[in-house]
Amino acid sequence: MPVKKFLLSVAVLGVMGMASVASSASAATIVNVGALPPANPYFYLTSGTPLSPTITANFGATIIGPSVDFDDIFEFTIPQNGTGSGSLSTSFSALTNLLVLTDVIVDGVSRTLVAGPGGQSVTTNGVPIVSGVLNTIEVKGHTVATTIAGTYTGTMTFAAGVVPEPASWALMIGGLGLVGGAMRRRRGHLQPA
């Protein structure tokens, strides 16, 4: 797969939502990989290429204005199997830069947000990545009435490796069951009467 096509795939996160970030979101903003700041939201590779053993990307957005809802969806595909991990956080020092995350969803699974005195964070590990399959990171939230501008930032890392397909998992589990059953039968034959 050509690198340009991968970057459009892995990079399906970014430039299209600049105008909608400044006003209340009526629909999700889809962000493409390759959207470098000052794109807002942004998602870009910081190290590696689509076929590297390790790929790292940064993503995030600055939400401008009081009482603004946002729903940013970062989409990407990777042309190899492996696992993903990442983190996302907000931080604020005053009510003028307060941003509240309400949900972070990775490939359809809602992740637990941890709140602290100066912001929120979420970390996820071991997310299976299958070659050519669309992956999503969705970030939902809002600013408060006193916000001038609030920011969230994230980093994701992909590590290449073999991710078995569901049929392979079923075969492996079935094989382990057969081996276990055979061992139990053998043990029964070896015990003295």
GIGIRA-V334100 format. One record per backbone hydrogen bond with DSSP energy under -1.0 kcal/mol. NH is the residue of the N-H (numbers start at 1). CO is the residue of the C=O. If there is no record, write none. Layout:
nh = {NH | NH}
co = {CO | CO}
This chain:
nh = {6 | 7 | 8 | 9 | 10 | 12 | 13 | 18 | 21 | 25 | 29 | 31 | 32 | 34 | 35 | 35 | 36 | 39 | 42 | 43 | 44 | 46 | 47 | 52 | 55 | 56 | 57 | 58 | 59 | 60 | 61 | 63 | 65 | 67 | 70 | 72 | 73 | 74 | 75 | 76 | 82 | 83 | 84 | 85 | 86 | 87 | 88 | 89 | 90 | 92 | 97 | 100 | 102 | 103 | 105 | 106 | 107 | 109 | 111 | 114 | 116 | 119 | 121 | 122 | 124 | 127 | 129 | 132 | 133 | 135 | 137 | 138 | 139 | 140 | 141 | 142 | 143 | 147 | 148 | 149 | 150 | 152 | 153 | 154 | 155 | 156 | 157 | 158 | 159 | 160 | 161 | 169 | 170 | 171 | 172 | 173 | 174 | 175 | 176 | 177 | 178 | 179 | 180 | 181 | 182 | 183 | 184 | 185 | 186 | 187 | 188 | 189 | 190}
co = {2 | 3 | 4 | 5 | 6 | 9 | 11 | 15 | 17 | 69 | 71 | 73 | 13 | 43 | 32 | 43 | 34 | 36 | 60 | 35 | 58 | 56 | 56 | 49 | 158 | 47 | 156 | 44 | 154 | 42 | 152 | 150 | 148 | 144 | 141 | 139 | 29 | 137 | 31 | 135 | 129 | 159 | 127 | 157 | 124 | 155 | 122 | 153 | 120 | 118 | 94 | 142 | 140 | 140 | 138 | 109 | 136 | 106 | 104 | 121 | 119 | 116 | 114 | 88 | 86 | 84 | 82 | 78 | 130 | 76 | 74 | 105 | 72 | 103 | 70 | 100 | 68 | 144 | 96 | 96 | 63 | 61 | 89 | 59 | 87 | 57 | 85 | 55 | 83 | 53 | 81 | 165 | 166 | 167 | 168 | 169 | 170 | 171 | 172 | 173 | 174 | 175 | 176 | 177 | 178 | 179 | 180 | 181 | 182 | 183 | 184 | 185 | 186}
